[in-house]
C-alpha cells in the first residue's frame, strides 16, 4: 500500500512538467502592433506651455519568442527592426529619428490548459535611438531604459496554433539636445496594442 501511494505521489509530481511539455516549452508569435505615443515634454525655453514636441504614432510588425519554465510561468523577448518616427514641434516637422526597442518580460499565464489563456507580464524595455535626422542641430539621447507592463490573451485555434491579443505600456523617454545642451525631456511612454498569431512547439 505504501509503495502504491509513493508511486502515485511521484506520478503527480511529474504531471506538472509533463503538462508543460505536452505542447512544447517554446512559443513564437508574430503581431501587427500600433504604437500610440504619450508625448509629454518639459516646457521649452522661449515657448509657452508643455507638450510641444511630438513623436508620431506608427503601425509596426513585431516578433516575440517565449519560453515556458512551467505551465504558468514564461519569459518573453519582444523584437522588431529599427522604426523611423517623424518628430514635430507644434505641428512643424523637425525631421525623423529611429528607435530600436527590445523588451524582456516575465509572464504569468492564468489558465494554461484552457482555450482562452489570459496572462500578465512585467519586465524592462531598452530603447536605442539612432540615425537622428533633425533640423537646427537637434539630437536625441542615445538610449532609454524603462518599466514594461503587459496584459494579453492566447486563444487556441488548432493544435499548436493560437490567436494572440496583447497590450503593453512602456516607460520610454529621451532628452532632446540643441548643440550639445539639453533643451527638453520628452516622455514618449507608448501604448502598444497588438494582434497576431502564435505557434507553440
C-alpha positions, 0 to 999 in steps of 0.5 A: 500500500505504501509503495502504491501511494509513493508511486502515485505521489511521484506520478503527480509530481511529474504531471506538472512538467509533463503538462508543460511539455505536452505542447512544447516549452517554446512559443513564437508569435508574430503581431501587427502592433500600433504604437500610440505615443504619450508625448509629454515634454518639459516646457521649452525655453522661449515657448509657452506651455508643455507638450510641444514636441511630438513623436508620431504614432506608427503601425509596426510588425513585431516578433516575440519568442517565449519560453515556458519554465512551467505551465504558468510561468514564461519569459518573453523577448519582444523584437522588431527592426529599427522604426523611423518616427517623424518628430514635430514641434507644434505641428512643424516637422523637425525631421525623423529619428529611429528607435530600436526597442527590445523588451524582456518580460516575465509572464504569468499565464492564468489558465494554461490548459484552457482555450482562452489563456489570459496572462500578465507580464512585467519586465524592462524595455531598452530603447536605442535611438539612432540615425537622428535626422533633425533640423537646427542641430537637434539630437536625441539621447542615445538610449532609454531604459524603462518599466514594461507592463503587459496584459494579453490573451492566447486563444487556441485555434488548432493544435499548436496554433493560437490567436494572440491579443496583447497590450503593453505600456512602456516607460520610454523617454529621451532628452532632446539636445540643441548643440550639445545642451539639453533643451527638453525631456520628452516622455514618449511612454507608448501604448502598444496594442497588438494582434497576431498569431502564435505557434507553440512547439 
